[in-house]
Amino acid sequence: MPEALETWPVAMFERLLPRHLELIYQLNQHWLDSVRERVPGDAELIGRVSLIDEQHGRRVRMAALSIIASHRVNGVAELHSKLMVQTIFADFAKLLPERFHNVTNGVTPRRWLAQANPALAAFLDARIGSAWRRDLRQLSELGALASDADTQQAFLAIKHANKQALADWVRRELGVVLDPSSLFDVQVKRIHEYKRQLLNLLHVVARYQAILANPNGPRRAGVGAAHGDSGGQGGVGVPHR
């Protein structure tokens, strides 16, 4: 993303942070000398891995500075980590392969479910055992209970209780009264315009319009799961009715 690969004008550093720029120059000289020693005669590589971008008005490459100044570099998910070493930081990854690792950001769906929705977690333990807490694929065992009336009622009771608790909190903190029998779609943290939160909001609008257009039409429900991106948001929630 652009904000993760931002560059700062050298002229601004000279005016506002002259000592910082001096240190960056020293660090860059040390870094490029080491690259020249390992890969002699490759001027294009030197230009690509330099902390100073000389092609666009002389700018400090902040991401490159972060890589050189760090002991470890990772993406926020396996896909991001692979993209780093295969594309945007491929040169750095070849020169410093031991520095790049993968660390998945956020909380796994099974941990989120267990900690954020204890009633639903207890429900799952009672119906299919606790193996899902270590392996989320075990949730497929619920399929055999999908048509069981007692299981359905217990599940719906947990969902309603959770929605009622949220409605109580919203009324207490914000003075807004929510009907717990209505459809809830909750998001936590900031909205990134380039991530799936915006798509989720559009999906809410689309579902609302579909309900207005056909109030008696079919409704899809299920245990929803999503987890971590660069902002760490995600979770497992109670399905919509």
N, C-alpha and C positions, 0 to 999 in steps of 0.2 A: 504494500500500500504506500501511496506517496508520503504520508506522514512518517512512515518508518524508514524511508530512504531520503529524507530531506537533506538539503545542503544549505550551508550558511555562507553568505558572501564574505570573502577575505577582508574586503574593505570595512565591513561592519566590525569584524574582529579587531582590525587595526585601530578603529576608532573607540570601541567600547571595552575590548578585552585584549589589550596588547600583550600582556604577560601570558595569557592563555594561548594566544597565537604563537608566541615564541616557543612554548612548550610543545605545541602541536608540530611545529616545524622540526624541532629536535627529535621528537618521536618519529616523525615521517622519515627523516634522514636515516635514523637507525634502522627502521623497518625496511626501507628501500635498499639500503646497503646489504642487508641480510638476503633480500630477494635477488639482488644482482650477483651475490656470491653463489647462491644456489642455482640460479638460472641465468647465466651470463649471456649478454648480447640480445636480450629480448626487450627492446624498448617499448613495444606495444603492451606487454604484460606490466611493465613498470607504470605506464600511464593508467592502466586499468585498476591497479591496486594501490596507487598513491592516495594518500589522505586528502590531497588537493586536486580538485578537478580543474584542469587547465583549459578545457575545451569550451566552457560555458561561463566565461567571465571570472575565473578563479574563485572557486567555492570550496569550502571544507565539507568533505563527505562524512556526515555524522555517523552513518551506519558503519563505515569502514573504520572510523575512529573507535567506535564501540567494540568492534571485533579485535582490533589490535590491543586495546586496553583491557581486554577480558581474558580470563582463564578458560571459560567455557561459553559456548554459544549454542542456543537451542531455539527451535520453533515452539509454538504453543500446541502443536499436534504433530503426529507423524507425517502427515501430508506436508505441512509447512516446513518441517525439518528437511524433508527430501527436496522440496523445491529450493530451499536455500543452497544446498550443496550442489544441486544439479543446474541451477540457473543463475540467480542474481549474485550469489557469493561463490560461484564455482571456482574462480581463481584462488580465493582465500582458502577454500576447502582443500584444494590440491596442495597448497603451501602449508596449511595448518590442519591436517586431517584429524589430529587428536583433539582439536579444540571443539569440533562440532558434534553435538549430541542431540537426542530427542528427549524432551520432557513434556508430557501432555498436560496442558493447563486445565484448570477447573476440577470438577468432581465427577467421578464416573456415575452413570445413571443408577446403578445398584446402590452405591453409597448414598446418593441423593435421596432415593426412595426410602432407604432405611432410616436416615436421620431426619429428613424433612416431613415425612408422612408416616409416623410410627403406627397409626391405626391401620393403614393399608399394609404396612410391613407385617404387622401381627396377623392380619387377615391372610396374607400369602403364606406365612409360616404355618398357619393352622390348616390351610388347604393343600399345599404342595410341599411342605417342609421348608427348611432354611437354606437349601443348597443354592437358591437363586442369589443369596447374598454374596456368594463367591463366583457365580456363573449366571449372568443375566439370561442366558439361553434357556435356563430352567423354567422361565415364565411360560414357555410353550405348553407346560403341563396344565396350565389353566384351561386350555382348549377343551379338555375332556369334561370340564365343569361348567362350560358356557351355558348349557341349557338347564342347569340345576336351579330350581326356584329359590331354595334357601341361600345358595351362594350369590345369586343375583340380588336378593333383598339385602343381604349383609354388605355386599359391595356398594349398593346404592345408599345404604344408611351411612356408611363411612364418607362417601362423597358429599352427601347432604350436610353431615356434621362439619366437614372441613369448610364447605362453602358458607355455612352459618357462622363459623368462627371468623372467617374473613369478613363477612358482612358486618359482624359485631365490631370488629376492629376498625373498619372503614367508617362506620357510624360514630364510634367513639372518638376517633382521631380526626376525621374530616367533616363529620356532620352530614354525610351523604348516606341515604337509606337505600340498600340494595336488596332485591328480592332473591333469596338463596335458591329459588327454583329456576332462576334465569340462567342463561349460558354465561359462564365465566371464562375469560381468557386473560391470564395474568403474565406480565413480563416484569422482570426485575433488572435494574441497571439502565444505563444510558442506551439510546437508540443510535445505531450506526447506520447511516443512510446506504452504505454499500454492503450491508450484511443482511441476513435473513430475517431480522426483526421487522424491517419494513415490509417484506413479503408477507410476514405473519399478520401485520396490521391490515394489509390489503386483503388477505384471506378472511379476516374477521368481517370486513365490509362486504366481501362477496357472499359469505355465508348468511349475513344479515339480510342482504338483498334477496337471496334465494328463499329465505324463510318468509319474507314479505310476499314474494311472488307466488309461493306455494306453501301456505301454512301447514297443510296436512301431508306434505311430501316426506319421503324417507329421510332419516337422520343417521349419520354414521357416528359410531362411538367406539372407543378403544382406549387402552392404556397408552398414553403418549409418552415418548421419551426423546430427549435431545440433550446433547452435552457438548461442553466446552468449545469455545472458539477463543480468539485472541483476547476477548474480554472476560472469559471465564464463566459466562452465563450458560444456563442450561438447567435441566431438571427432569424429573418424572412426575407427572401430575395425574389427577383423577380425570377420567374422560368426560367429555361433554355429553349431555343428553339430547 
